[in-house]
Amino acid sequence: MAGSAAAPAGTIADPDPAAPFWAAAAAGRLELPVCEDCGKAHLYPRSHCPHCGGARLAWREASGRGAVYSFTTVHRAPMPAFKPEVPYTIAVVRLAEGPHLTGRLAAPPGRARIGLPVRVAFRPADPGPPRVAFEPLDES
């Protein structure tokens, strides 16, 4: 629209409210929207806090640490491009900051287990944004 100011990144008027997430991921950082009223992080990005309804949200760098909440191991490729990668594990990780994030577990399928401590590691993808992956943390 001519003459209108651009909406701030991450607001409901932004055509891509997840743009700050992917910009940080491209730089190897995990950032989450955090409510400045209640202090809680959330995912997916939205215009108001799902915890308290506050509208004062800011993107903040997160630790990237968490634990496997759930997982599945893929043995049958969903499309031909993934055939060389099977078997692989997709995990839902509960981040230390509270939200859940889904990505590939960068470990042999037999190593996956509920509660496994992990950290986020973004993997380059060409074309497209980085892929979310998780690496197991040393448990010794």
Helices and strands as residue ranges (DSSP letters): H 19-26, E 31-35, E 57-61, E 65-74, G 80-85, E 88-95, E 100-105, G 109-111, E 117-123, E 131-136
